Amino acid sequence: MHFISYPRTAAELADLLKLGMSEVLRLLRENKLRVNLKGFLSYFFKTKNDDPVFISNANEKLLNWYAQRLEGGMPPAALVYHRTGVRALHGFKIERVSYVRKLDRRQYEHERKREFETIRPAWIREIGAKHASELEGAGISRADIARMVETGKAPLGYQVHHRMPLDDGGTNAYDNLILMRDDVEHRAVHGYYNPGEQRIDRMNYGESGHVALPMPPADTIVYPNIAMGYVSEPVPNVEFLEIFE
């Protein structure tokens, strides 16, 4: 069957998917096909709207991908979606989390806004004062570290991330926080097409289910951490697309 080597429109993507996902993946691996990752996934997901197990299966396949990586003797890393391309976050784990989406949304909003707005600057000041050498080894300048201690604000381009999400019973405790570079790492952890994000997005408040979540390394307070080898690496998009086969 004839196909366009760089399909862009819905009609072109529809024709491509008539080949079947396995064939699409083969063409991608052999560099006979290119796709815009975001556009392809957006269209592909629409074709799966009536498939009740599609997202659950994708979560299981991501967990299998991680298990096979470890069995092959490779160090931990999470495979995550970013609009500019797939990344491997070295040092991250993919964990099966029994996720219960918080029913009390008023409590959740209190924790996410009012409580967190108080705790975040105090935590930033503390890590700036007590972990300056680690922050510097991660690539944050001494001037930025000094500003962290003085202002309680994250360096430009960084966010404070909850290791375990507040929406699933995570807390604002210091040991549940990590400083993450916003783009690409933090945005990739919350990448829209990550199987875990898609599963959570479909859950009702109070609903529970198993979710494959990327979890930051426990032995660092900042990511990426160049000195520890915890960095993000671009990987072929086809590795991520295989999860949805």
C-alpha positions in Angstrom: 0.0 0.0 0.0 1.2 3.5 -0.9 1.8 5.8 2.0 3.1 9.4 2.5 6.5 9.4 4.2 5.6 12.5 6.3 1.9 12.4 6.9 0.4 15.6 8.5 -3.3 15.8 7.8 -6.0 13.7 9.5 -6.7 12.0 6.1 -3.0 11.2 5.6 -2.7 9.8 9.2 -5.9 7.7 8.7 -4.4 6.2 5.6 -1.1 5.5 7.4 -2.9 3.7 10.3 -4.7 1.5 7.8 -1.3 -0.3 7.5 -1.6 -1.3 11.2 0.5 0.0 14.1 3.1 -2.8 13.7 3.8 -1.8 10.2 4.0 1.9 11.1 6.5 1.1 13.8 8.6 -1.0 11.4 8.7 1.9 8.9 9.7 4.3 11.7 12.5 2.0 12.8 13.8 1.7 9.2 13.7 5.5 8.8 11.2 5.2 5.9 8.6 7.2 7.7 8.6 10.4 9.8 5.7 11.7 12.0 5.1 14.7 14.1 4.9 13.0 17.5 2.3 15.2 19.0 0.1 15.3 15.9 0.4 11.5 15.4 -0.5 10.7 19.0 -3.4 13.2 19.0 -4.9 11.5 16.0 -4.1 7.9 17.1 -5.7 8.4 20.6 -8.9 9.6 18.9 -9.1 6.2 17.1 -9.0 4.5 20.5 -11.8 6.5 22.2 -14.0 3.4 22.2 -11.3 1.0 23.5 -11.8 0.6 27.3 -8.5 -1.2 27.9 -6.2 0.8 25.7 -4.8 3.1 28.4 -4.6 0.3 31.0 -2.7 -1.8 28.5 -0.3 1.1 27.8 0.5 1.4 31.5 1.3 -2.3 31.7 3.5 -2.1 28.6 5.4 0.8 30.1 6.0 -1.2 33.3 7.2 -4.1 31.2 9.5 -1.8 29.3 11.1 -0.7 32.6 11.3 -4.3 33.9 13.0 -5.5 30.7 15.5 -2.6 30.9 16.5 -3.6 34.4 16.7 -7.3 33.4 19.0 -6.3 30.6 21.4 -4.8 33.1 20.7 -1.2 32.2 20.4 1.4 35.0 17.0 2.9 35.9 15.4 5.4 33.6 11.9 6.6 32.8 10.5 6.8 29.2 8.5 10.0 29.0 6.7 12.1 26.4 7.7 15.7 25.6 6.2 17.7 22.7 9.7 18.0 21.2 10.4 14.3 21.4 10.7 11.4 23.8 13.2 11.5 26.6 14.8 8.9 28.9 15.1 10.4 32.4 18.1 8.6 33.8 17.8 7.8 37.5 14.0 7.8 37.5 12.1 4.6 38.1 8.7 3.6 36.6 6.6 2.3 39.5 3.2 0.7 39.7 1.2 3.0 41.9 -2.1 2.1 43.4 -3.6 5.5 42.6 -6.6 6.8 44.4 -7.7 10.2 43.0 -8.5 12.4 46.0 -12.2 12.8 46.5 -12.0 15.8 48.8 -11.2 18.5 46.2 -11.4 21.3 48.8 -8.7 19.6 50.8 -6.6 19.0 47.7 -6.8 22.7 46.7 -5.8 23.7 50.2 -2.8 21.5 50.1 -1.9 22.4 46.5 -2.2 26.2 47.0 -2.4 27.6 50.5 -0.3 25.0 52.3 2.2 24.5 49.4 2.7 28.3 49.0 3.9 28.4 52.6 6.1 25.3 52.5 7.7 25.8 49.2 9.8 28.9 50.0 10.8 27.4 53.3 12.0 24.2 51.6 13.9 26.2 48.9 15.7 28.2 51.6 16.6 25.1 53.5 18.1 23.2 50.5 19.9 26.3 49.4 21.5 26.5 52.8 22.1 22.8 53.5 22.7 21.4 50.1 24.6 24.1 48.3 27.4 21.7 47.1 24.8 19.2 45.6 23.0 22.1 43.9 26.2 23.4 42.4 27.2 19.9 41.2 23.8 19.8 39.5 24.7 22.9 37.5 23.0 25.6 39.5 25.3 28.6 40.0 26.4 29.9 43.4 24.6 33.2 42.7 21.3 31.3 42.1 21.9 29.3 45.3 22.4 32.5 47.3 19.2 33.9 45.8 17.4 30.7 46.9 18.4 31.2 50.5 17.6 34.9 50.4 14.2 34.9 48.5 12.9 31.3 48.9 12.3 31.2 45.2 13.5 28.5 42.8 16.1 29.4 40.2 14.8 30.6 36.9 13.6 27.7 34.9 13.1 25.3 37.8 10.0 24.0 39.6 9.3 22.3 42.9 7.9 18.8 42.1 6.0 16.4 44.3 7.6 13.0 44.2 4.2 11.3 45.0 1.4 13.5 43.7 -0.8 15.4 46.1 -3.8 14.0 44.2 -2.9 10.5 45.3 -2.2 11.1 49.0 1.2 12.6 48.6 2.0 15.4 51.0 3.9 18.6 51.2 6.5 17.0 53.5 10.1 18.0 52.7 11.0 14.4 51.7 8.3 14.4 49.1 9.7 17.4 47.2 12.4 17.7 44.6 13.7 20.7 42.6 13.3 20.0 38.9 14.3 21.9 35.8 11.0 22.9 34.1 11.8 22.2 30.5 12.3 19.6 29.5 12.4 17.4 32.6 9.5 18.6 34.7 7.2 19.0 31.7 8.2 15.5 30.4 7.3 13.9 33.8 3.8 15.4 33.3 3.8 14.8 29.6 0.3 14.7 28.3 0.6 11.4 26.5 2.4 9.6 29.3 0.3 6.5 30.0 0.0 7.4 33.7 -1.1 10.9 33.0 -3.7 9.6 30.6 -5.0 7.0 33.1 -5.3 9.6 35.9 -7.0 12.1 33.6 -9.7 9.5 32.9 -10.3 8.7 36.6 -13.2 10.1 38.6 -12.6 11.7 42.0 -12.5 8.9 44.5 -11.7 6.3 41.8 -8.7 4.0 42.2 -6.6 2.1 39.7 -3.0 1.0 38.9 -0.9 3.7 37.3 2.6 3.6 35.8 4.3 6.7 37.2 7.8 8.1 36.7 9.4 8.5 40.1 12.5 10.7 40.8 15.7 9.2 42.3 15.5 9.2 46.0 19.1 10.2 46.6 19.0 13.7 45.1 17.1 16.9 45.9 17.5 18.2 42.4 17.0 16.9 38.8 18.9 16.9 36.5 21.9 16.2 38.7 24.9 16.2 36.3 27.4 15.1 39.0 25.3 12.0 39.7 24.6 11.2 36.0 20.9 11.9 36.4 20.2 13.6 33.1 17.6 13.5 30.4 18.5 12.0 27.1 16.6 12.2 23.8 15.6 8.7 22.5 13.9 7.6 19.3 10.2 8.4 19.3 9.5 4.9 18.2 10.5 3.5 21.6 7.6 5.4 23.2 5.2 4.6 20.4 5.8 0.8 20.9 4.0 1.1 24.2 0.8 1.8 22.3 1.1 -1.1 19.9 
